[in-house]
Amino acid sequence: MTFEGVAAAGGVSKDFLYRIPELRARITKLREQQLPTRRTFITSQYAEASELDTSSIVRTLTAKLATERASHRQELAELNQALAAAHGQILALKRRLPNAESGDGHHISG
């Protein structure tokens, strides 16, 4: 089991795997468990166990990714609301100024 293999199976970057401490520890542990087996013939039982471990990691990654996406969507919505409010405040302030400048540097005659 390698970080590269898990990243490919999960559709994420290796950097993503390294940044999540739980995933990094799990992959490292599974890889260490495989070291003695790499020196011997891999049985079908071992291959099945490896697939199950990889599936577990992929499920964990998928859940983590869904959570992060939802969080990012919420943050984006909040930022868009704040931006709209700021634009409204700017417009209100411009309307209060008698000789407000337009965006091109020319004065707007009132």
C-alpha positions in Angstrom: 0.0 0.0 0.0 1.4 3.4 -1.0 0.2 6.9 -0.6 0.3 7.2 -4.4 -2.0 4.1 -4.8 -4.5 5.3 -2.2 -4.5 8.8 -3.7 -5.2 7.4 -7.2 -7.9 5.1 -5.8 -9.5 7.9 -3.9 -9.2 10.6 -6.6 -7.2 12.9 -4.3 -3.7 14.2 -4.1 -0.9 12.7 -2.1 -0.6 16.0 -0.3 -4.2 15.7 0.8 -3.4 12.3 2.4 -0.4 13.6 4.1 -2.3 16.6 5.6 -4.9 14.5 7.3 -3.2 13.0 10.3 -5.7 10.1 10.8 -5.4 9.0 7.1 -1.6 9.4 7.1 -1.3 7.2 10.3 -3.7 4.6 8.9 -1.9 4.3 5.5 1.5 4.2 7.2 0.3 1.5 9.6 -1.2 -0.6 6.8 2.0 -0.2 4.7 4.1 -1.3 7.7 1.9 -4.4 8.1 2.5 -5.3 4.5 6.3 -5.1 4.6 6.9 -8.7 5.7 4.3 -9.9 3.2 6.0 -8.1 0.3 9.0 -10.5 0.7 6.7 -13.6 0.3 4.1 -14.7 -2.2 0.9 -12.7 -1.9 -2.0 -15.0 -1.2 -5.6 -14.3 -2.4 -6.6 -13.8 1.2 -4.0 -11.1 1.6 -5.1 -9.4 -1.6 -8.8 -9.4 -0.4 -7.7 -7.9 2.9 -5.7 -5.2 1.1 -8.7 -4.4 -1.0 -10.9 -4.0 2.1 -8.4 -1.7 3.7 -8.1 0.4 0.6 -11.9 0.5 0.4 -12.1 1.7 4.0 -9.6 4.5 3.3 -11.5 5.5 0.1 -14.7 5.6 2.1 -13.0 7.8 4.7 -11.6 10.1 2.1 -14.9 10.4 0.3 -16.7 11.3 3.5 -13.9 13.8 4.5 -14.1 15.3 1.0 -17.9 15.7 1.2 -17.6 17.4 4.5 -15.0 19.8 3.3 -17.0 20.6 0.1 -20.1 21.4 2.2 -18.0 23.6 4.5 -16.5 25.4 1.5 -19.9 25.9 -0.1 -21.2 27.4 3.2 -18.1 29.7 3.5 -18.5 30.8 -0.2 -22.2 31.7 0.4 -21.2 33.7 3.5 -18.5 35.5 1.6 -20.8 36.3 -1.3 -23.4 37.8 1.2 -20.6 39.9 2.8 -19.5 41.1 -0.6 -23.0 42.0 -1.6 -23.4 44.0 1.6 -20.1 45.8 1.1 -21.1 46.7 -2.5 -24.4 48.1 -1.1 -22.6 50.1 1.5 -20.2 51.5 -1.2 -23.1 52.5 -3.4 -24.9 54.2 -0.5 -21.8 56.1 0.4 -21.2 57.2 -3.2 -24.8 58.5 -3.4 -24.2 60.6 -0.3 -21.2 62.4 -1.7 -22.1 65.4 -3.8 -19.1 65.2 -6.2 -18.4 61.5 -6.1 -15.8 60.2 -8.6 -16.8 57.5 -11.0 -14.6 54.4 -11.4 -12.7 56.0 -14.4 -11.4 58.9 -12.4 -13.8 61.5 -13.8 -16.1 63.5 -11.6 -19.8 62.8 -11.8 -21.7 66.0 -12.0 -24.5 66.1 -9.5 
